[in-house]
Amino acid sequence: MSSVVQRFSAAASTDALAHFQARLGFETDCADVYYATNHEAKDFVLLDVRTPTLYAAGHVPGAINMPTRTISEQRLTEYPADTLFVVYCAGPHCNGANKAAVKLAQLGRPVKEMIGGLTGWLDEGFGLER
C-alpha cells in the first residue's frame, strides 16, 4: 500500500513545469521581495492593502499603503500602465491581497501577490517600518 503522499500520482514533469512556472507569474515571496528591495533595482511597487491603522503600526519597509477599497484608476494615474504591483495583507489567514489583486487585474494592471503577507515577512526575520 502506498503512502498518502503517493496515493495520487505526481503530475507528468511537463505538466508540473507548466503549473509551477504559472504560479510564479501570480506570486512572489517575502525573501524575493526583500532581496529585490535591498540588492537590485526595485522594478515594482509594493502595496500594503491593510487599513491605515494597521499600516501605521508596522509595515514592510518601502511599502505604500493603498487599502483595497481605495484602489481605482484615478489613484493609479501616477504609475505607468506597465508598473508591476506586488500586494500583501496580514498573512495567509487574510484574503485582502487576493481582493486587491483582482481589483488591479480588473484595471488592467500587472500584479503579483507576496505570499505569506506580513506574517511571512516576520517569519523570515525581516523588520518592519513604523
C-alpha positions, -999 to 999 in steps of 0.1 A, spaced: 0 0 0 14 34 -9 17 64 14 -8 93 15 18 113 -4 18 88 -33 -19 79 -32 -23 103 -61 4 101 -87 27 130 -93 19 150 -124 39 145 -155 71 166 -155 59 188 -184 26 194 -165 44 202 -133 67 226 -151 38 245 -166 20 246 -133 49 259 -112 60 284 -138 24 297 -140 23 301 -102 54 323 -103 35 346 -127 10 352 -99 31 350 -68 64 361 -53 76 356 -17 89 376 11 125 366 6 124 376 -31 108 410 -22 134 416 5 163 407 -18 150 428 -47 144 458 -25 178 456 -9 201 443 -36 186 450 -70 168 478 -89 133 479 -74 111 474 -105 78 470 -88 55 489 -64 49 471 -31 13 478 -18 2 471 17 -36 468 13 -44 467 50 -61 496 69 -41 528 75 -41 520 113 -26 486 107 -1 500 82 10 527 108 15 500 134 41 483 112 46 475 75 72 462 51 98 488 45 91 508 13 55 496 10 28 521 1 -5 519 19 -34 515 -5 -63 497 11 -82 476 -15 -113 498 -13 -92 528 -23 -77 512 -54 -90 530 -85 -79 541 -120 -76 576 -106 -54 565 -77 -31 547 -101 -26 575 -126 8 584 -112 21 549 -122 29 539 -158 4 513 -172 31 486 -171 40 491 -134 41 458 -116 22 459 -83 31 434 -55 3 433 -30 2 419 6 -20 419 36 -18 404 71 -9 369 61 -22 335 49 -53 339 70 -63 371 51 -77 373 16 -72 411 13 -42 407 -10 -63 384 -33 -91 410 -34 -66 438 -42 -50 416 -69 -84 411 -85 -91 448 -85 -57 457 -100 -62 430 -127 -96 443 -135 -80 477 -141 -56 460 -165 -25 464 -142 2 438 -138 0 423 -103 16 396 -81 8 386 -45 36 385 -19 26 351 -4 28 349 34 20 386 38 31 404 69 32 372 88 55 356 63 77 387 63 81 385 101 86 347 99 116 353 76 131 375 104 127 408 84 119 440 103 91 464 99 89 501 93 67 522 116 
